[in-house]
Amino acid sequence: MKKQLWSTLMLCTLGLMGCGIEDPPSTNPPVDTGPKYNTAAKLNAALVGKTLVMTGADVPSHPNGYDEDVNYGQATQCYKSVTMKVEGEQLYKVTSALGTLRDAPKVLDRGTCDHDAVSGQLEFTSTTVLLENVKDDGTCFDVTYTFPGGVVQEGRGVLSQDGKTLKLELFFTTQATGHRCASGAPGASGVTLQGKPFTGNAVQTYTLQ
């Protein structure tokens, strides 16, 4: 009997037969390998408390859909940088450092945006921010920013899966069509601006800090 028990233990140890002992259940939680930012709640959690900075080559040629090199009066879109401090889901504090538009003295004149020559600063604080229609794969969400005075920006965005880069393609409300996720991710073709095909680059790129 002792010889049989010893033989059984040896076979068990060598893995040549079952030992009758099951492996203990894992205490490690399951790893979520899916998209990290595919709900509004996940997006808000990632953005609140962060400072978003756009500067240099991350400033598009057509912010809000308008050529940075054209004189649009008070609506001229020549920027050095834009900083957004996200202090709450509805509270975005936006500071825009304006560049200098050169050689375009009259409205609708075309000149050159000098990004490095700061000509002034604008500050806005959002009254509401709406993130909706978030894609299940995390590749796009619709966004609407509302500011005092009836200023509304709307469009689409995407947060990179490493949580470091936010891209926003924005236009002033009622001016564009085809600029939501139903028509594609930020930068997709098919946008019209004031009834005409839009061919510029309106995708703003922000680094999260």
N, C-alpha and C positions, 0 to 999 in steps of 0.2 A: 504493500500500500504506500509506504514512504517512497519507494523507488518510482511508482507511478505518478505520485504528486510532484516529485522532483522533475521527472521528465516533462510533465505538463507545464510547470513553471519555466523550464528552459525553453520550450517551444513558444510559450507566450512572450518571453523576453526577446527571443530572436525574431518575433513577428511572424512565426509560421502558423500560428493559430490565434483565435480571439481570446482575449483575457477576461471577457465579461465585464469590462469597465468602459463606460462611455466617456468621451472627452467632455470636460465641463463646458457649459455654455459660455460663449465669448462675452466679456464685459465691455468690449469696445462698441460704441454706437455705430450704426451703419453710416457709411461715407456717402454724402450727397454729391454725385458727380454731374448733376444736371446744371442748367443755367442758374447762376446766382441771383440775377436781377430780372426775374420774369414776373414780378407782381409789383403793384404800386407800393405796398408795404415794405418790400425789400429795397426798392429804390429809395424811398424816403429814409429808411434806416441807414443806408449807405451815404446819403447826402447831408443829412442834418448834422450840424456841427463842423462841417468842412468849409474850407475856403476854396472857391473855384477861380482859377486864373487863366485868362487868355491873353497872349501877347506874341509879338514877333510873327513868325510864319503861320501861327495858329489862327491869326485874324484872317477871315476870308476876304476875297476880292469884292464880294457883294453882301455886306452885312444887311440883314433884313430884306435882302433882294435888290439893294440899290448900290450901283457902282461907286466904290470909294473915291474914284477920281473925278466925280461929277459934283458940281455945286448944286445942292438941293436946299440952300438956305439953312434954316435951323435944323433941317432933317439930314444934313450932310453926314455921310457915314464913314468918315475918315477917323480911325482910331489908332492909338498907341497900345492900349490895353483895356481890358474889362475884368473887373474883379467882383465876384458874387460871394457874399458871406451868407451861408445858409443857417440861420438861427432858429428855424422851425419849419415845419412842413409847409406853412403858408407864408413864412417870413424870409424873403430873400432881399438882402441889402446889396444893391448894385452900384458900383462906382466905375464910371467910364472916363478914362483919360483920353481926351480928343487929340488927334494929330493935327497937322496943318495942311490944308489944301492949297497948293501953290499954282499960280498961273491960271486961275479960274475966277476972275473977279465978279462975274455976273452969274445969276441963277441959270442953271443948265449949261454953263460953260464947262468944258472938260479940261482938267489940269492934271496934277500929280499929287497923290497923298503922301506927305512926308510923315511917316509913322513916328519918327524919333523926336520931332519938334512939337512938344505939347502946347496946345493953344487954350486949353481949359479943361474943366472937369464937371461931369454931371453925376448926380446922385439920385437914386430912386429906391423906394422900398415897396415891395409887392404888397397888395392887399389880399390876393388869392393866388394860389398855384394849384393847377389841376393836372395830375398825371393819370392817364387812363389808356384803355385799349392796349395794354402791355402784351407783347407777343409771348407766347409760351416758351419760345426758344431764346428769349431775352435780346433779340436783335433790334427791337424798336418799341418805342412808346410814344403816344401822343401827349403833348404838353401845351398848356395855356397859361401864360403869365399875365396877370392884371395889375396895373399900377394906377396910382391916383391920377385924376385928370382924364380918365377914359382911355389911357394908353394900354393897348392889349397886344401882346406878341403870341403867336400860335404856330405850331408846327410839330416836329417830331424829333426824337432823340434816341440815343443809345449810350449805356454805360458799359465800358469794357469789362470783361469778366475778371480782370485783376483789380477792378475798382479804382483805377488810377486816372482814367480818361473819360470825360463826358463830351459827347458830340451833340450839338443842337443845331437844327436847321429851322430858323425862325423867320416869320414874315409878320407884318402888321395885319391885324384882323380884317377880314373881308376882302383883302387885296389879292390873295392867292388861292389857287385850287390845286389838288393833286399833291399837297404838301403834308399829308397825314400818312400814318403807317399802312392804311389800306392800299396806298399806291406804291409802297416800297419803303425801304430804310432810308435814313438821312443821306442825301446826295443822289438819290435815284432820279432818273429822268422823268419827264411828264408833268412837271410843275408849270403852271401858267401864272403870270403876274399881271394883274390889271388887264386880263384878257389876251395877253401875248405870251408865247412860249418863253420860259425862263431858261437861259443857257449859262448863267453865271454860277459862281460858287458861293452859297450862303451858309455853308456848314461851319459853325463856330466850334472850336476845339478847346476845351478847358482841362487843365491839370488839377487834380484834387490834392489839396494840401491839408 
